[in-house]
């Protein structure tokens, strides 16, 4: 029984010692964490001083040291994004600001971060995106007049951009319509030309067909004429064959002699008359005065 009491007391003592050690460990960790935070704040203060001097590269390095000591340090992350933005590292700055807006619980830091995201969008002429960023900034800090001014400017530029886009869209549509019309006119002109060429070709083929027909007709006519000539000749020969031949003279030699003497006497009379007419002379053709 005495041994059991000793054992019980030992367990209690061990428990006390363990609890004390745990608290001491937690205090040590807390102290270390607080020390890291304090050191991180010192780096932020250093970075702010360099930032105000315009030494953004050195300030960036100081903020990096602060973030390495305390990754959840909102101010260090926000200020780090600012140094990147001022060094024209726009892509890196945007990524840093996006990270801050997701992790911070401080409405003022979130408002400032959204304001700067709006500035980046304005720089890229993404006015619709800038308008939304400035609106979100004002939801977290409604009293920021600078953000309100930037919002009004972004809305004005967005309206002008939309108007310009609509104008360009209409112009592109007009250009497309004109292009389509020119294409249709060109196609129509080509169709007319093709039709004209086709008609010309058809007319040429028709003329050729007519010439060929005429040629064939002339050939046929020649054949017919030749056939007709042959037929006419045959008909003539046939007709001549059909006509009776004159009978041979059956006059006696005495009758022939008398006939010749009569013809000679008549020829002498005719010759005598012609000689008489020649003796009278030929008339002279008078010149006319008209």
C-alpha positions in Angstrom: 0.0 0.0 0.0 2.9 2.3 0.7 4.4 1.5 -2.7 1.1 2.3 -4.5 1.0 5.7 -2.8 4.5 6.4 -3.9 3.7 5.4 -7.5 0.6 7.6 -7.5 2.6 10.6 -6.3 5.3 10.0 -8.9 2.7 10.0 -11.7 1.3 13.3 -10.4 4.8 14.7 -10.3 5.6 13.6 -13.9 2.3 15.2 -15.1 3.2 18.4 -13.4 6.6 18.4 -14.9 5.3 17.6 -18.4 2.7 20.3 -18.2 5.2 22.8 -17.0 7.5 21.8 -19.9 4.7 22.2 -22.4 3.9 25.7 -21.2 7.5 26.6 -21.2 7.8 25.3 -24.7 4.8 27.3 -25.9 6.1 30.4 -24.2 9.4 29.9 -25.9 7.7 29.4 -29.3 5.5 32.4 -28.7 8.5 34.5 -27.7 10.3 33.4 -30.8 7.4 34.2 -33.0 7.0 37.6 -31.4 10.7 38.1 -32.0 10.3 37.2 -35.7 7.4 39.6 -36.0 9.3 42.3 -34.4 12.3 41.7 -36.7 9.9 41.6 -39.7 8.5 45.0 -38.6 12.0 46.3 -38.5 12.6 45.2 -42.1 9.3 46.8 -43.1 10.3 50.1 -41.5 13.6 49.9 -43.3 11.9 49.1 -46.5 9.5 52.1 -46.1 12.4 54.4 -45.5 14.2 53.2 -48.7 10.8 53.4 -50.5 10.3 57.0 -49.6 13.9 57.7 -50.8 12.9 56.2 -54.2 15.3 53.3 -53.8 12.7 50.8 -54.8 15.1 47.9 -55.4 16.6 48.1 -51.9 13.1 48.5 -50.5 12.0 45.4 -52.4 14.8 43.4 -50.8 13.9 44.6 -47.3 10.2 43.6 -47.8 11.3 40.2 -48.9 13.3 39.8 -45.7 10.2 40.7 -43.7 8.0 38.2 -45.6 10.5 35.5 -45.1 10.3 36.1 -41.4 6.5 36.5 -41.4 4.8 35.2 -44.5 1.3 36.4 -43.3 2.5 40.0 -42.8 -0.1 41.9 -44.9 1.8 45.3 -44.9 5.0 43.6 -46.1 3.2 41.8 -48.9 1.3 44.9 -50.0 4.4 47.1 -49.9 6.4 44.5 -51.8 3.8 44.6 -54.5 4.1 48.4 -54.6 7.9 48.3 -55.2 7.4 45.9 -58.1 4.7 48.1 -59.6 7.0 51.1 -59.4 9.8 49.2 -61.1 7.4 48.4 -63.9 7.2 44.7 -63.0 3.5 44.8 -63.7 2.9 41.1 -64.0 4.7 40.3 -60.7 3.0 43.2 -58.9 -0.5 42.0 -60.0 0.2 38.5 -58.7 1.4 40.0 -55.4 -1.7 42.2 -55.1 -4.0 39.3 -56.0 -2.4 37.3 -53.1 -2.9 40.1 -50.6 -6.6 40.5 -51.5 -7.2 36.8 -50.8 -5.2 36.6 -47.5 -5.8 40.0 -45.8 -8.5 40.6 -43.3 -7.8 44.3 -43.0 -10.4 46.2 -45.1 -8.1 49.2 -45.6 -5.2 47.1 -46.9 -7.7 45.3 -49.2 -9.1 48.7 -50.4 -5.6 50.0 -51.2 -4.7 46.7 -53.0 -7.9 46.9 -55.1 -7.1 50.5 -55.9 -3.7 49.5 -57.2 -5.2 46.6 -59.2 -7.4 49.2 -60.8 -4.4 51.3 -61.6 -2.8 48.3 -63.4 -5.9 47.7 -65.4 -6.0 51.4 -66.4 -2.4 51.2 -67.5 -3.4 48.2 -69.8 -6.5 50.1 -71.0 -8.7 47.4 -69.5 -11.2 50.0 -68.3 -14.0 47.6 -67.5 -11.7 45.7 -65.2 -10.5 48.9 -63.6 -14.1 50.0 -62.9 -14.8 46.8 -61.0 -11.5 47.1 -59.0 -12.2 50.7 -58.0 -15.8 49.8 -57.0 -14.5 46.9 -54.8 -12.0 49.3 -53.2 -14.7 51.8 -52.3 -16.8 49.0 -50.8 -13.9 48.4 -48.3 -13.2 52.2 -47.9 -16.0 54.4 -49.0 -14.3 57.6 -47.9 -11.4 57.3 -50.4 -11.8 60.3 -52.7 -8.8 59.4 -54.9 -10.4 56.0 -55.6 -13.7 57.7 -56.4 -12.0 60.1 -58.8 -10.2 57.1 -60.5 -13.6 55.3 -60.8 -15.2 58.2 -62.5 -12.3 58.5 -64.9 -12.3 54.8 -65.7 -16.1 54.9 -66.3 -15.6 57.8 -68.7 -12.8 56.1 -70.6 -14.8 52.8 -70.7 -17.7 54.6 -72.3 -15.4 56.2 -74.9 -13.8 52.8 -75.6 -17.2 51.1 -76.1 -18.3 53.9 -78.4 -15.1 53.6 -80.4 -15.5 49.8 -80.5 -19.0 50.1 -81.7 -17.9 52.6 -84.4 -15.1 50.2 -85.5 -17.6 47.3 -85.4 -19.9 49.3 -87.7 -17.0 50.3 -89.9 -15.9 46.7 -90.1 -19.4 45.7 -91.0 -19.6 48.4 -93.7 -16.2 47.2 -95.0 -17.4 43.6 -95.0 -20.7 44.6 -96.7 -18.7 46.6 -99.3 -16.3 43.8 -99.8 -19.3 41.3 -100.2 -20.9 43.8 -102.7 -17.7 44.2 -104.7 -17.4 40.4 -104.8 -21.0 40.0 -106.0 -20.5 42.7 -108.6 -17.3 41.1 -109.7 -18.9 37.7 -109.8 -21.8 39.2 -111.8 -19.4 40.9 -114.2 -17.5 37.6 -114.6 -20.8 35.8 -115.2 -21.8 38.4 -117.9 -18.4 38.0 -119.5 -18.6 34.2 -119.4 -22.1 34.4 -120.9 -20.9 36.9 -123.5 -18.0 34.6 -124.4 -20.4 31.6 -124.5 -22.8 33.5 -126.7 -19.9 34.6 -128.9 -18.8 31.0 -129.1 -22.3 29.8 -129.8 -22.6 32.4 -132.6 -19.3 31.3 -134.0 -20.4 27.7 -133.9 -23.7 28.7 -135.6 -21.8 30.6 -138.3 -19.6 27.6 -138.8 -22.6 25.3 -138.9 -24.2 27.6 -141.5 -21.1 27.7 -143.6 -20.9 23.9 -143.3 -24.5 23.6 -144.2 -24.0 26.0 -147.2 -21.0 24.1 -148.2 -22.8 20.9 -148.0 -25.8 22.5 -149.9 -23.4 23.8 -152.6 -22.0 20.3 -152.9 -25.4 18.8 -153.1 -26.4 21.5 -155.7 -23.4 20.8 -157.8 -24.2 17.1 -157.6 -27.8 17.9 -158.6 -26.7 20.3 -161.3 -24.3 17.7 -162.6 -27.0 15.2 -162.4 -29.4 17.5 -164.1 -26.8 18.3 -166.8 -26.2 14.7 -167.3 -29.9 14.2 -167.4 -30.5 17.1 -169.7 -27.8 15.9 -172.1 -29.3 12.5 -172.0 -32.8 14.0 -172.6 -31.4 16.0 -175.5 -29.7 13.0 -177.0 -32.9 11.1 -176.4 -34.9 13.9 -178.0 -32.6 14.2 -180.9 -32.8 10.5 -181.4 -36.6 10.8 -181.2 -36.8 13.7 -183.9 -37.1 12.5 -187.5 -34.0 13.0 -189.7 -34.4 15.3 -192.7 -34.8 13.3 -195.9 -32.1 13.5 -198.5 -32.7 15.6 -201.6 -34.4 13.8 -204.4 -34.0 16.6 -207.1 -32.8 15.7 -210.5 -29.5 17.2 -211.7 -31.5 19.5 -214.1 -33.6 20.8 -211.3 -30.5 21.5 -209.2 -29.0 23.5 -212.1 -32.1 25.6 -212.6 -32.3 26.3 -208.9 -28.7 27.5 -208.8 -29.2 29.8 -211.8 -32.2 31.3 -210.1 -30.2 31.9 -206.9 -27.4 33.5 -208.9 -29.8 35.9 -210.7 -31.4 36.9 -207.4 -28.0 37.5 -205.8 -27.0 39.8 -208.7 -30.1 41.9 -208.3 -29.3 42.3 -204.5 -25.7 43.3 -205.2 -26.7 45.9 -207.7 -29.1 47.6 -205.3 -26.4 47.8 -202.6 -23.9 49.4 -204.9 -26.5 52.1 -205.8 -26.9 53.0 -202.1 -23.2 53.4 -201.6 -23.0 55.9 -204.5 -25.3 58.3 -202.7 -22.7 58.8 -199.8 -23.1 58.5 -196.0 -24.7 61.2 -193.9 -22.5 63.4 -191.7 -23.5 63.4 -188.0 -24.1 66.9 -186.9 -22.7 68.5 -183.7 -25.3 69.4 -181.2 -25.2 72.8 -179.3 -26.7 71.3 -176.2 
